[in-house]
Structures are given as C-alpha cells and as structure tokens.
Amino acid sequence: MVTPTDRAAGPAREPEAIYRELNLLDRPCFVVRDELGVGVTTDAGLARRAQVLAAVPSLPPASLGDPAFRAAHGVGHAYHGGAMANGIASADMVIALARAGFLGSFGAAGVLTEKVDTAIRRITAEAPGAPFAVNLIHSPNELAMERAVVELCLRHQVRCVEASAFLDLTPQVVHYRAAGLSRDAEGRITVANRIIAKVSRAEVAERFLHPAPEAMLRSLVESGAISAEQAELARQVPMADDITAEADSGGHTDRRPLVVLLPELIAVRDRIQRELGYARPVRVGAAGGIGTPAAAAAAFALGAAYVVTGSINQACVESDQSPAAKELLASAGVADCVMAPSADMFEMGVDVQVLQRGTMFPGRARRLYEAYRTHDSLESLGDTERAELEKRVFQRPLEDVWEDCTRFFAERDPEQIERARDSPKRRMALVFRWYLGLSSGWSIRGVPERAADYQIWCGPAMGAFNQWVAGTHLAAPAHRGVAEVATHILRGAAFAARAGQLRLAGVRLPARCATYLPVPLTG
C-alpha cells in the first residue's frame, strides 16, 4: 500500500516523493512554496505554514463516474467488465469482479443454452447477492439463441443484460425489459430488469433511449408474454438504463473515435431527456480503447458515467482463453489489430476487429468472404480454388464440413439447415461460417495444430495496456487478475486526473509523476 512520506523533511521535492504524495488519493494534495523552494504535500498542516500555489482535492477511485451507476447496479465502482463472446468473459471473471465490487457481464453470445444456464447458476451460487450481467447479443441469423438467453435470464431473475450488436430493437429484448416492470406501493414505476445497451451509432442509441415500440408491446401482450399493465408501463420508460458508447473495440465495432462518439451520444441523450422528461435520465458510459488509466481518465473527463473494459480482460487469468492466446495478446502492440468478416453476421458483410499478430485468420477469413461474394454456390467454385480452400483453410473436404454444420445446427437451431436446403448460397454461407465460428473455439481451447487460424477478438487497448504495464508485475498474463487490473485502472485514472488538474493550474510535474505504475496489491 502507498504510505505517507516522512513529514519531518517538509514537502516532497524529489520525483519519487512527489509521486507518492500524488498517489495518496484520499487526501487533498497541495503544491506549496516555503523557505526551501517549491514542494508537494498532502499534509494540510504543512500547507498552512507555506504559500499554496495550487491544490487538488482528494479523489478516491470509488468516486469516479456517476454515483447513480453505482447505486443502480449495487456496485462500488463505475467500472464494467464487458462481455466477450463464447464465454471468454467467463463465470470465473464475473465472480471475481462481483466479489471486488465491480460489474461484470458473462459472455453468453455463441454459448449453448445449457452452458449459459450452468454459468448463471454458478455465478449466483458463488457470488450470492452480488450484481452481474449476462450478454444478450443480437444475432439476426440465429434468433432462437436470442430468445433462449432471454428466457434463461427471466427464469433465473437475472436483473441486468448487456445488449450488444443490435441494429434495431427485437421482440426478445423488449420482452426482457417489459417483464420486469411494476409499480411500488407509492405508484412509482419499478424497473427490475436493467439493460445496458452497447452501441456505436446515434440512431441505434435513440432506439434504446425511447420507450419500446408500440407494435412489439401489443404483440407481446397478445401472446401472453407480458401483461397489459407491463405494456403500459413500458410506454413510459426508456428501453435502456445505460448506453455504452462503443468506440474502437475488439469484436463488433465501427472503430469510431471515442472523443467523437461519446459527446455525440451524450448530446442525443440530453435532447431526448428534454423531450420526454424521464424520472431517471439514462446514463452514458464509454467503451473501446479503455486499456490504460489515462484512457479511463479521459473518458471520465468527457462525461462518461462509467467505463467499460474488454480486450485487456481477455489476457487475465480468469478469462476463458487458452494460455497460448493470452501470450499472443500480451505481446500485442497498438497497431496489431485488423478487421475481418464476422461469423454471426457473415452474409451481411459485417466485420469484427481481431488480433493480426501471430495468426493467419484475418487473411483467410477475408478470402472466404470474397468467395462468398463472387459465387452463388459451393459448386460454382473453381476446382483450383476449392482445392486450395480445402487444403489451406478447412483442412478437410467441404462435404465433410457440411455434415458437421448439419449436426451442429440440429442441436442449436434446426431452422438454419431447413433454410439452406433449397438455397445453395445459404448452404455456402453456413459452410464458410463453420471456419469462422470454430476459429475462435480453436483459440479458446488452444488447439496447437490450428494455431495459425486463431480468431482472437481484440482492440488497440490491448497494445496500450501492454505498453503501460511493461516492466511491472502485470506484464505477465499469469499475474493479471481481472479485479486487480480494474483496481489499477481506476487508481491510475484518479492519479491521472489529479496530475492533469495540476498541469492545468500551471504546475510542471517531473516526468516520473506523469504516469501511474501498478504495484502488487496488498491487504
């Protein structure tokens, strides 16, 4: 733990001593001039006996962000460990974050219903009463999975979902929201099912900032999914409690700059709040590029109610990534990411951001999409191209791949196979998605013979994190506990904010005091 400097010598004057004073975040910090010159102290008594040149208030990490976020979600910090698909944001990760007072999302996207059910049961058993979220990803080609996750969340009374990759609202997400609405004894609307909507476009944010669509509410009432009273209440509240501005993140992303996207979404929120006058305004948080304390501090300075991390948690010990993938992530630089076709929205031409260094997946995935775009069926592939794909990419005959697809979707979503039987183009898409879908699984399991095909979702925040922790105990993935990383990100953000306030006041700090460096936590 950080301890106060020896006060007998007066204010701190050397870089290391100044750094320690700045790092006493629960105390005001003063820049003073006395008979020996300029120094820094957190001792109010010393400050009163000298000339105060500048001062910054105490800034405990728990005070960062919007207190309403902490209160609504029952957490101690305005920090969210975002979902990563295929269970990479594992039950272990959610439990570790929950126990430390942070909100975490289980990465349910792409996970079979039975495994999602098991994960929810485990989280609630091992972190009883602690808040957590489950990812609800919009998969237009697999709506059955979206319905299944909502049904599980309602059955287990999961009180928060992180809705991601939505282009528009769906009956499933509306059902989850409306099913948690009621009135308390005083007649006020109670929102039991909270939604954190991760978006990268203002038009999508607007859909979550408005109440649920009338047509969907009527349909849900007619089907018996919600009551008429719940539909009426849903007309008076926004679809989301929180909107996460997703900037240049791993996985699904539009790669928009956070300094542009976050203010835009805050302005949209403010406009709609003026128009509709909600009792509780929707909060706006920041995701994408949050890999260092400086980035988190910048997001809070821009008005973020909370910050969300993703890529950096993937290399933590609780992540359900293989040791081989974690080593690749820990060696990544800020320029080692690239866009590649996604598995879940392949036919739509949607890309995801992945790690390029150490894998051939991005190039091979792009090659499959180009083949899909230019051909109408597997049969229309030239003999040379087909043979090359079978040898280099699939490493097996395409007929065998189709048989695998049939078995897979028979358990997961049989409608997929029915739709493909009379559509050669659709059949080709499912075969190509076989590679895109399994490549992330090969990474998670660390399949050595498929190391060149690992699909690792990653944004530039990973490289920034690696640069920040170089030379510290967090340089090695084996030392990266997700809760410790979160603690250091927020401590560093508070430190960076105080140092920035002093610079704005004209104080020139030594270079050693410009960056917070993590040390092992004690106690």
Salt bridges, closest charged atoms under 4 A:
GLU16 OE2 - ARG512 NE 2.75
GLU21 OE2 - ARG7 NH1 3.79
ASP34 OD2 - ARG13 NH2 2.69
ASP43 OD2 - ARG7 NE 3.76
ASP92 OD1 - ARG122 NH2 2.35
ASP117 OD2 - ARG121 NE 2.72
ASP117 OD1 - ARG155 NH1 3.90
ASP117 OD1 - HIS156 NE2 2.68
GLU126 OE2 - ARG122 NE 2.82
GLU142 OE1 - ARG412 NE 2.45
GLU142 OE2 - ARG433 NH2 3.13
GLU146 OE1 - HIS138 ND1 2.95
GLU162 OE1 - HIS80 NE2 3.94
GLU162 OE2 - LYS198 NZ 3.08
ASP168 OD1 - ARG207 NE 2.96
ASP184 OD2 - ARG188 NE 3.00
GLU186 OE1 - ARG188 NH2 3.10
GLU206 OE2 - ARG271 NH2 2.62
GLU214 OE2 - ARG218 NH1 3.77
GLU214 OE1 - ARG235 NE 2.68
GLU232 OE1 - ARG235 NH1 2.93
ASP241 OD2 - ARG177 NH1 2.62
ASP242 OD2 - HIS73 NE2 2.86
ASP242 OD1 - ARG283 NE 2.62
ASP248 OD1 - ARG255 NE 3.58
ASP254 OD2 - ARG201 NE 2.90
GLU264 OE1 - ARG256 NH2 2.77
ASP270 OD1 - ARG269 NE 2.64
GLU275 OE2 - ARG271 NH1 3.47
ASP336 OD2 - ARG357 NH1 3.51
ASP344 OD2 - HIS252 NE2 2.93
GLU347 OE2 - ARG426 NH1 2.17
GLU347 OE2 - ARG433 NH1 3.71
ASP351 OD2 - ARG366 NH2 2.94
GLU370 OE1 - ARG373 NH2 2.68
GLU379 OE2 - ARG427 NH1 3.28
GLU385 OE1 - HIS375 NE2 3.20
GLU388 OE2 - ARG392 NE 3.25
GLU390 OE2 - ARG386 NE 3.45
GLU399 OE2 - ARG386 NH2 2.67
ASP404 OD2 - ARG396 NH1 2.64
ASP404 OD1 - ARG407 NH2 2.27
GLU418 OE2 - ARG421 NE 3.54
ASP453 OD1 - ARG364 NH1 2.71
ASP453 OD2 - ARG450 NH1 3.09
GLU484 OE2 - HIS473 NE2 2.74
GLU484 OE2 - HIS488 NE2 3.43
